[in-house]
């Protein structure tokens, strides 16, 4: 797996925006990626220094489509803590 394939997308929610003020950024990552993969990918892609990586697997929700129940897939989330002074520009003009 390439380092550029590890990160799927940034998670932009109200809570993740508040975490950005403390130097923490949230990403959806590949389920097979470990903490070392996530750290290497963020450092390579955004050219920052990563201090800590916390990962968690989010269980998929159960939904109903007409008469049959289905479940959404599980996915993995990573919270990356950066060194003081480093930032990631997620949006243009932000």
KABELFEN-V231044 format. One record per helix or strand of 2 or more residues. SS is the DSSP state (H for helix, E for strand). FROM is the first residue (numbers start at 1). TO is the last residue. If there is no record, write none. Layout:
ss=SS from=FROM to=TO
ss=SS from=FROM to=TO
This chain:
ss=H from=3 to=6
ss=E from=7 to=10
ss=H from=14 to=20
ss=E from=24 to=29
ss=H from=35 to=46
ss=E from=50 to=58
ss=E from=62 to=65
ss=E from=68 to=71
ss=E from=75 to=82
